Amino acid sequence: MTESATKVMLLRLPISLEQFEKVFRQETHQIGKSLHGRLGAAPASTATDPGAVVDYFQKARKLIDSSLEAQADRYSSFRWLWYLRRLPRFVFEGHLSITYPYDSSLAEALSATSARRSPYKILNGTLVYPIKREPLEIVMRFCVGVIYLSQIHSNIRLASKGVEFEFADDALGKEHATHPQIEAIELYDKRGARGFSVMRLHGSGTIATSEPDDKRAPLGMFVNRLVASVSQPLIIGGSKVKVTVDANFAVQGVSLENLEILNRDPRLEGLTWWPEDAPVLLLTLYLAVFVFEAAPHGLLNVQLNGYLIVPIDSFLAIADRWLAVGRHLVDQVLPGASMPTSGREVVDILSVSRSDWPAHHSPMVRREGDCLCLDLSAATEHFQRALIFSGVGGGAAPNVRGEHFEDRVQQTIDASPWRPPASVRELKGRTLKRLGRSVTDIDALGTAGKQLLLISCKSRVKNLLYDGGDYSEVRNAATYLVDAAEQWIQIKAFFQSNPVGDNYDFSPFTEIIAVVCTPSVFYVPIGIATDFVAEGLLQVSSIDELSEFVMSSSDGK
């Protein structure tokens, strides 16, 4: 790559913090004024009917959605993505690390609704759009609307947790969270914002991914948005000049072997629990490996912008060449899945924009003239959120998912210093009894010296209703997990008082650590579910939190 081409690739939008703050003040005032007049009366009392304030904010969300989609029609969807991926980070950064990726994804999804085409140039081998005063102002106003909409999303989620709101002249209202609510929400946000090494598919209700190993290469080119830019070295045309790039995206190796094991269970034969676009997303991430090799400035484009740009004819040729192999590999993970049979069909499917609440998925393909943008970040994010495995199909399906989760939790413990000896390990899955009466089943367990770790696995699915702040969904999940914590604490007390039973002997252990484990982080009120049972380990913990605990300490201290 030449130095001049690199300069074009590194180009950021010339927007200063002072400029953006000025537009922010002007636009938020106008949006609030317009919204206040269109929404009508706010709920009189949010304490007696928390569902009413959620409905109020949902109405506000729809109005802002429509306004932003109208603004998006100024430019083509690819032009919008080109601008948005070159924004200064301060535009969407917030107090939480997850604010930047959330607001960025929201803006990109809403911009994708445009059906327009925009003029462009090819400069030093890469596609560029004009950077002038007018488009910069349009982009800034659009971003302010997205931030306003994101605050509405946040308010919906706060209201779903029982937080009261007071409405006066501000259409967004003023939240009045109690101290316990503030503490619980801050804990939930902090836990959710923590980064772990493996991309998770939270909607699967189990552990569907893992670190890649030497047995086989990752199935696709997964690309994740970084919550903070990372400086990485860059080689320009083979020169020895030291140049660094602030990468906004990173390629992550992901193994889907656990997902393959789950779907290989004969009890799931014939059951398609994933959405119809999931196999196409996975197939596209596989094809991206070969597109990457053919795309100009492929590595730099992925690092900076999370996408690849290739001529449409090149993509179609690559897809047609590798489609049969890709279909076979995807079928091993998602057996019986319906998949496209030509590159053209892949493009048509991936070009469809989906803005359903609360997912707001960006299309994986955006086109401008003869150029095709393959958005690997959007494809990865969509695939990550698309696999929702609930009680669909009834029958044995939820039990299969639950058993798979229990096995993966035990597998995690077995790979740590807490790996139990065979005499204890054999108790997994067994119904423990005392005096002929059943006490409980043990889902997973571990040991470290005189400590015994007992795990109750709850294969709870975090679905789109939960993500969207549905009041009943959030409340029911919290109640379920608090009840599970109470029951498991009682089981712990029983074993402490009765260390020897008909088919178990816990007498060698002086301490029992009893934990409820979930596939992902769920909101729970401050209380027994958030009590620490060991250093860094909550009574109700996610699999990532449990994994971090067992891998970091062999004595629980």
Sequence and secondary structure as in RCSB ss.txt:
>XXXX:A:sequence
MTESATKVMLLRLPISLEQFEKVFRQETHQIGKSLHGRLGAAPASTATDPGAVVDYFQKARKLIDSSLEAQADRY
SSFRWLWYLRRLPRFVFEGHLSITYPYDSSLAEALSATSARRSPYKILNGTLVYPIKREPLEIVMRFCVGVIYLS
QIHSNIRLASKGVEFEFADDALGKEHATHPQIEAIELYDKRGARGFSVMRLHGSGTIATSEPDDKRAPLGMFVNR
LVASVSQPLIIGGSKVKVTVDANFAVQGVSLENLEILNRDPRLEGLTWWPEDAPVLLLTLYLAVFVFEAAPHGLL
NVQLNGYLIVPIDSFLAIADRWLAVGRHLVDQVLPGASMPTSGREVVDILSVSRSDWPAHHSPMVRREGDCLCLD
LSAATEHFQRALIFSGVGGGAAPNVRGEHFEDRVQQTIDASPWRPPASVRELKGRTLKRLGRSVTDIDALGTAGK
QLLLISCKSRVKNLLYDGGDYSEVRNAATYLVDAAEQWIQIKAFFQSNPVGDNYDFSPFTEIIAVVCTPSVFYVP
IGIATDFVAEGLLQVSSIDELSEFVMSSSDGK
>XXXX:A:secstr
  HHHHHHHT      HHHHHHHHHHHHHHHHHHHHHHH    S TTT HHHHHHHHHHHHHHHHHHHHHHHTTS
 HHHHHHHHTTS GGGT  SSTTHHHHHHHHHHHHHTT       EEETTEEE    HHHHHHHHHHHHHHHHHH
HHHHHHHHHHTT EEE SS TT EEE  HHHHHHHHHHHHHHH   SS   GGGSS   B   SSS  SS EEEE
EEEEEEEEE STT    EEEEEEEEEE  B HHHHHHHT GGGTT   S TTHHHHHHHHHHHHHHHHHSTTHHH
HHHHHSEEEEEHHHHHHHHHHHHHHHHHHHHHHSTT    SSHHHHHHHHT     TTT    SEEEETTEEEEE
HHHHHHHHHHH   SSTT TTHHHHHHHHHHHHHHHHHHTSTT   HHHHTTTT EEEETTEEEEE  EEEEETT
EEEEEEE      HHHHTT HHHHHHHHHHHHHHHHHHHHHHHHHHH  B SS B TT SEEEEEEEESS     
SSGGGSEEETTEESEEEHHHHHHHHHH SS  
